[in-house]
Amino acid sequence: MAGGQERILRRRIKSVQSTRKITKAMELIAASQIAKSQARIVANRPYRDGMRRIIIEAARADPAGAARLLATPTNVASAIVVVLTGDRGMSGAYNSSALRAGERLVVRLRAEGTGVRLFCLGKKAGAFYRFRGLDVEESFAGFVDKPTFADARRVAGVVAAPFVAGEAQQVFLVSTRFLSAATQAVEVEQLLPLSIPVMALDDGPKKLKGYTEFEPEVEKLLTSLAPRALESEIFSALLEGAASFHTSQQRAMAAATDNADELGQSLSRIMNRARQDSITTEIMEIVSGAEALRSGK
């Protein structure tokens, strides 16, 4: 009995050790990607900030001309919801948090009488919503771990087409923002009409000084800049989502490695006790046999 238990424990320990090697390797790979993802976010920030600055200045110059692209519509018959997740799992709550936020947004919009057209970035989002019985109009996958600007431009073109054609009045993006290595938060952002903070349009101390001349007029300029701004926002979300994914995966795999270490130690102690019980039993059998032989003589 003890020998059979020992063999079972040996197999379990070997399995735990093999799993630990996998989780440790994934932890190291994710850790190596975090720094690269952060560097890409920092490199993209000046372009994103510059694009936002131009939009804000143009909106200040002609609020009436910018109303269509910046003002929130009063009657929303149809809205587009874009949900960004990863292509892979084993990343803690990264995917599930964004998926739940996207589902809540869809439920809220439908409760308000708004039709929803769902677009997914990442394999996990498409599979989840199809399983939940929601129609996914289009799903993009294969690049969310290492996105390029060409990927963001392709997504922006597909997402903006219904808005430009008047088939949808709002476009929302559900994604995970990379605030720091310790903090990532799921956010719902309105992409179209372009979402500009209210304080940015007010006359305040942060208002840029000087005179800005626009050519062509503001309304035409914003119509031309809107697709570029949309591409910039989607690319920024993809970069922050990739950094958040790698950070969440590194934490999850570190926790899995620690758990494997603890489980391995626990199983080793149990196996050692089983081995000692087996040895003790054999010694007792030998002693009992020797006593029986001595008594017979």
Residue pairs with C-beta under 8 A, 6 or more apart in sequence:
2 274
2 275
2 277
2 278
2 281
3 278
5 274
6 271
6 274
6 275
6 278
9 267
9 270
9 271
9 274
10 271
12 267
13 264
13 267
13 268
13 271
16 260
16 263
16 264
16 267
17 260
17 264
19 256
19 260
20 257
20 260
20 261
20 264
23 253
23 256
23 257
23 260
24 253
24 257
26 90
26 249
26 253
27 249
27 250
27 253
27 254
27 257
30 246
30 247
30 249
30 250
30 253
31 246
31 250
33 145
33 242
33 246
34 181
34 243
34 246
34 247
34 250
37 178
37 239
37 242
37 243
37 246
38 178
38 181
38 243
40 239
40 242
40 243
41 178
41 236
41 239
41 240
41 243
44 235
44 236
44 239
47 232
48 232
48 233
48 236
51 225
51 228
51 229
51 232
52 196
52 200
52 229
53 208
54 225
55 70
55 194
55 196
55 222
55 225
55 229
56 196
56 200
56 201
57 208
57 212
58 66
58 214
58 218
58 221
58 222
58 225
59 66
59 70
59 196
59 201
59 218
59 222
60 201
60 207
61 212
61 214
61 218
62 214
62 217
62 218
62 219
63 201
65 217
65 218
65 219
65 222
66 218
66 219
66 222
68 193
68 219
69 192
69 193
69 194
69 222
69 223
69 226
70 193
70 194
70 196
70 222
71 193
72 170
72 190
72 193
73 169
73 170
73 193
75 169
76 112
76 114
76 169
76 170
77 114
77 115
77 169
78 114
78 115
78 116
78 117
78 162
78 167
78 168
78 169
79 109
79 114
79 115
79 116
79 117
79 168
79 169
79 170
79 171
79 172
80 116
80 117
80 118
80 119
80 159
80 162
80 163
80 168
80 170
80 171
80 172
81 102
81 105
81 106
81 109
81 116
81 117
81 118
81 119
81 172
81 174
82 119
82 120
82 121
82 155
82 159
82 171
82 172
82 173
82 174
82 191
82 234
83 98
83 99
83 102
83 118
83 119
83 120
83 121
83 122
83 125
83 129
83 174
83 175
84 98
84 121
84 122
84 125
84 144
84 173
84 174
84 175
84 176
84 237
84 238
84 241
85 94
85 95
85 98
85 99
85 120
85 121
85 122
85 123
85 124
85 125
85 128
85 144
85 241
86 94
86 95
86 122
86 123
86 124
86 144
86 145
86 241
86 245
87 122
87 123
87 124
87 141
87 142
87 144
87 145
88 123
88 124
88 145
88 249
89 95
89 124
90 249
90 252
90 253
90 256
91 245
91 248
91 249
91 252
92 248
92 249
92 251
92 252
93 248
94 176
94 184
94 244
94 245
94 248
94 249
95 122
95 124
95 125
95 128
97 176
97 186
98 125
98 174
98 175
98 176
98 186
99 124
99 125
99 128
99 129
101 174
101 186
101 188
102 125
102 129
102 174
103 129
103 132
103 134
105 172
105 174
105 188
106 116
106 118
106 134
109 116
110 116
117 137
117 162
117 168
118 129
118 134
118 135
118 136
118 137
119 136
119 137
119 138
119 139
119 140
119 155
119 158
119 159
120 126
120 129
120 136
120 138
120 139
120 140
121 139
121 140
121 141
121 144
121 155
121 238
121 241
122 140
122 141
122 144
123 139
123 141
125 139
126 136
126 139
126 141
129 136
130 136
138 158
140 151
140 154
140 155
143 151
143 238
144 238
144 241
144 242
144 245
145 242
145 245
145 246
146 242
147 235
147 238
147 239
147 242
149 231
149 235
151 235
151 238
152 231
152 232
152 234
152 235
152 238
153 231
155 234
156 227
156 230
156 231
156 234
157 227
159 171
159 191
159 230
159 234
160 171
160 192
160 226
160 227
160 230
162 168
163 169
163 170
163 171
163 192
170 190
170 192
170 193
171 190
171 191
171 192
172 188
172 189
172 190
172 191
173 188
173 189
173 190
173 191
173 233
173 234
173 237
174 186
174 187
174 188
175 186
175 187
175 189
175 237
175 240
175 241
176 184
176 185
176 186
176 187
176 240
176 241
176 244
176 245
177 184
177 185
177 186
177 187
177 237
177 240
177 244
178 184
178 239
178 240
178 241
178 243
178 244
178 247
179 185
181 247
184 244
184 247
184 248
189 195
189 233
189 237
191 230
191 233
191 234
192 226
192 230
194 226
194 229
194 230
199 206
200 206
214 221
215 221
